[in-house]
């Protein structure tokens, strides 16, 4: 049960609600990542696991009861815990959404590395048979009228509903991720990036050097709409790559021309860690989403023949 040697504290606003919250990640002797809402009297622990994910709308992953205690936008924090080697933690949070910090996983990960990790190794979840989820599969989970609206918007924009997320067996002891984005905006276009994590210090250094700083992104023109609907209120040019209205540039500096797809690697790792362990396999994400990431885990665990667990 690898866990932190000491507690780590963070403070900041969430990207959607914008409300400043204190988040404390504490060592734990119980396997699993557990959240607890300290702002709700009598709140019970919320397990950050795929079958406890209540929502994946608005480009984030939420765990818990949407009608009660829940925590939004856990994916960057989960990715940092995974890369740091932590699979046991008690997380106290005084609000419904994790701090967005700089929009990446870097601040979380640096703090966990500085705190130090002690304990054993990850439980490994070995993918034995391929499982695939498509964008159309995910769309079937959306309410009918919302689905029709999305279909119409895609038809007008020419955007194809051909995305998928696939988990398949691999020939090494790693989580090998290949992600591809396809956007009509010229500044993004089609981008691909690959990364492999095998639990070594080298793979952690590779993540720190090439992925950890990659931030979430969105169109500047979308901000006012989102804020008017109670979302994106914590988004600023300090934590989001803001695309201009023409889609051919950004309002703030990017670290890499393909920073957009590198951020998708962070999201994928964070979502895969809700498996409850180290998924060993090849993950291919083509125009993927949090919804498809969650669905592919549910499909993986739906049949015991799909996987083996090595403690």
Secondary structure, DSSP 8 states (H G I E B T S, - for coil): --EESS-EEEEEE-TTT--EEEEEEEE-SSSEEEEEETTSTT---EE--GGGEEE--TT--EEE-TTSSEEB--HHHHHHHHHHT--EEEEEESSSB---TTSSSHHHHHHHHHH-EES----EEEE-S-EEEEHHHHHTTS-HHHHHHHHHHHHHHT-----EEEEE--SSSSEEEEEEEE-SSTTTSEEEEEEEE-SSHHHHHHHHHHTTT---EEEHHHHHHHHHTT-STT--TTTSEEE-TTSSSBSS--SSTTHHHHHHHHHHHHHHGGGSSEEEEEEEEES--HHHHHHHHHHHTTSGGGEEEE-
